Amino acid sequence: MARNFSASVRRVTLALFVLQLALLPMMAIASDADPEQDFCVGDSNNPTIVNGLVCKNPAEVKANDFKFSGLATPGNTNNPLGSNVTAAFAAEFPGINTLGISMARLDFAKGGLVPPHTHPRATEIIFVVEGSLFVGFVSTNETLYATTLHKGDVFVFPRGLLHFELNVCDGTATAIAALNSQNPGTQIQAVALFNSKINEVVLEKAFGLGEKAIQHIESTVEAANPVN
């Protein structure tokens, strides 16, 4: 009996080990792939389409390829949302290509809003440089986690979850975001739903609204993406 029990334990242990090995590829693709060389500065002049940017010839790489100054200048917040997001993703900053990281600068006019949106490929963490922001995200069970951040505060938005930032101070506000993907993707929910030519019957049933109400929303949703 003891030998049979030990044999069963060994079989279960072996099965769990095999299952773990089988899951390793799935775990590996849960975020940007690990680099297989020191760096791969993106070659924006290469038209080849790959999952990332084609590498520049290492012999042509310079120190400035790893430098980006675009976050030093405030973005233009003179728009209906009163906000501007300046991205430092691989497209703007080729030096981070294959490194699995990126940054962005968030500028807000008084009352400015970065509307509810998602980053399907990245978790985001923000640091408030100036001002106060009311921020939050919604979990997959429709629970809202929201709070007010002040200068020096940090907040994290889990990967793929709907989140927002609203300036609640009397003046302008600025935050810096870091994301664990070179190309996190941004989908603003209102724009995706009401400016993507989805059949209005779908929207009417989804929101419980009539045809005229849907058409009014479609005509007033600001299609401009605050991401530069």
DAKA-V686118 format. One record per helix or strand of 2 or more residues. SS is the DSSP state (h for helix, s for strand). FROM is the first residue (numbers start at 0). TO is the last residue. If there is no record, write none. Layout:
ss=SS from=FROM to=TO
ss=SS from=FROM to=TO
This chain:
ss=h from=1 to=27
ss=h from=57 to=59
ss=h from=62 to=65
ss=h from=69 to=71
ss=s from=82 to=87
ss=h from=93 to=95
ss=s from=101 to=107
ss=s from=112 to=117
ss=s from=123 to=129
ss=s from=131 to=137
ss=s from=143 to=149
ss=s from=153 to=156
ss=s from=161 to=166
ss=s from=172 to=178
ss=s from=186 to=187
ss=h from=188 to=193
ss=h from=199 to=206
ss=h from=210 to=219
